C-alpha cells in the first residue's frame, strides 16, 4: 500500500480561513497540547514565498515504513538492528514486549494513514480519547527528527550528510496502488528503510524550517 506525506503550512491564510480543511484536526491537537501544558499549534503570519498551499513532500510504501519503525524499536531496546524481507511475528512481538518504549517514540507510535507531526518540541507523543479514536497520537517534528538522526547510522546513513531526497509524488497516490520504488531498491539490506528515512527526514526538516505540519495520507 502506498503512503504520501504532506506538508501543511501553518500560516494564517490557511489556518484562519473558514474553508480550512484541517480546522477540526487542529482544534483537537490544540486541546491535547494545552492539556499537556504546551502551547497550541503555532500559526504564523503570511510571508513571501510561503502560502497556504498544501503539498506532498514524500511517498513510500507502508510496509517499508514499518520496516523503519522496526529498526528504530530494535535500536531503542538495545537489540541488534537486522534487515528483514517481510514483516512477521517478530515485529508484533517487539511491539507487545516493549509497548511502553514504543509509545514513547514519535517514529514508532503513530497511526497509519492518519495523525500528524507539529513543529513543537515535546518528549513523547500525545494522545487523548478523541485522538485515539480518530487520527491517532500527535507527534513532534523535533522528536521525529531526533529519532531519525539516532537510527540513521544503523541504516548506513550519515545524518549530518544524508543522500539526496527522493522526488516527491507528482500526484496524490491511491491507497491500493503500489508506491514508487526507491531508486536504490534492492541495493543493500536496508534499501527500503533508507528510502522512507529520506522522505521522513525531508518532511521533518521542512516542517521545522517553514513552520509546517506533517500529515499522512
N, C-alpha and C positions, 0 to 999 in steps of 0.2 A: 504494500500500500504506500502511496506517495504522501509526503508531508511538505507543506510550504511554511516558511517563516516570513512574517510580515512585520514591517516597522510602522508604527502608528505615531506620527509626530504629535507630541503633547503641546500643541500651540493653540492659542485662543481661537483662531479662525475655524478650527475643527471642534475643540472641546466645548466652546461656548455656543456652538451652533445648535439651533433647535432640531436640526437634522442629524446630529451626531449619532452614528450607529453604535457607538461604544458607550453611550451615556449610562445605561444600566450597569454595565460591567464596571465602569469607573466608580460609580456610586457604591457598588459592593466592595471594591478594592479600598475606597476611602474609609468605609466602615471598619474593615478588618485592620487597616493601618492605624486608624485612630484608637481602636480597642487595644492595640499593642503599644500605644504611646508614641507612635511615629507620625510624621507629617503626612498629609494626604498626597495623592498623586499630583506631582507638580505640573502646572500649566504655565507655559511661557508665552511672552509677548511675541507676536509675529516679527520675524526678521527677514531681510532679503536673502533669498536662496533657500529658505525653509518654509514650505507651505503646509497646508493640512492634508496633502496627498498621501494616502496610504499605499505603500509599495512593497513588493516582495524583495527579500534580501537573500534568501537561500531556499534550496529544495533538496530533499533527500528521501530515502526510504525509511519507513518507520521501524522496520526490523533492525536496520543499521543504527538508528537512534538508540534502541535498546542494547545493541552491542556496546555502544559507547557508555551507556549508563552502567552496564555490567562491568566494564573495565574500571570505571571510576569507583564503583562499590567495592570491587576486589581490592583496589588500592587503599580505600578508606579503612578497610578491615584488616590491612596488613597481610593480605594474601597475594600470591603470585598473579600478575596480570598476564593471562594467557589468551591467545586468539581463539576464535570459535567460528565454526562454519554455519551453525544454525542455533537458534535459541532452544534450549531444552530445560530439563528439570533443574539443572544446577543454578540457573538464574532465579527461578522461582524459590529454590531453597535458600539462596542468598538473601532474597527479599524477606523471607519469613524469619530466617535466623538473625538477621541484622536489621530488623524492621525499624528500630529506633534510629539507628545510624542512617538508614535510607531516608527517613522522614526529616532528617536534619540537612539533607543535601538538596540544593537548588537544582542541580542537574538531574538527580535521580527521582525525587518526589515531585512529579508533575504529570498531569493527565494528558492523554493523547488527544490530539485534535482540539484542544481547549486550553484554557488558562493563559497566563501572561507573566512577563517579567517587567518590572518597572524600575526606572533609574533612581532608586532609593536604596541605601545600604542598610541591610538588616541581616542578622546572623543565620537565621533558619527560615524556611518557607512558612508563610502564614496561611491559616485556613480557619473558617468557621463553618457552621452547618450549611449556610447558604452556598458557599463556595464549593464545599464537598459534594453537594447535590447537583452542582452545575459545572462550572468551569474548572474546578479543582484548585489546588493550592496556588497562592500568589508567590512568585519568586522575585528575587532581587537581581538586577543586571550586574551589580557589583559582585554579588555572591556567585553568580553563574560564571563570570569571568575568572574569578579566583580559582574555582574548581576546574575550569578548563585549563588554566595555566598549570595547575597541580598535576593533572593527569597527562599532560602533553608529552613529557619525556618518556612515559611508558609506551607511547604510540610512535616514538621516533620523531617527535616534533619539538623544535626549539621554540618555546613560547615567545621569546624575545625577537625571533626572526622566522615567523611561520611561512609556509609556502603560499603561493598566490591563492586567493579565494576563488572557488569555482563560480562561474557566472550564475546570476540569479535566474529563476524561471522567467521565461518570456511571457507567460500567461499563467493564470491560476490552474493548478493541477487537480484533477478529479481524484477523489479518494481511492477509487478502484483501479485507476490506471497506474502502470509502473512508473516509478521515479526515474529520472535520468541517471544513468550510471556514471559514477565518478570517472574522471579521466584516467586515474591510476588504478581503477578497479581490477583486482586480481593480481596486482603487483605489490607484494609484501603482505604479511599476515594481518596487518591492521588497516588495510586499504579502506574498508568501509567506515571504520571508526574515524579515520583521519578525514574522510570526506565530510562526515557530519560535524566533526570538531571544527573544521574550517568554516562551515556555514554558521554554526552557533557563535564562534569567535567573532566573525564579522558582524553578526547581529548584536552581540553584547557590546563591542567597541563602538559601533554606530549608535546604539541606544544611549550610551553614556556621553558620547561626543555631541549628539544632537538633541538629547532630551526626548528620546522616543520610547514608546512601549513596544515590547516584542510580543507578538501573538502567534499561535499556531493555527493552521487551518488544514 
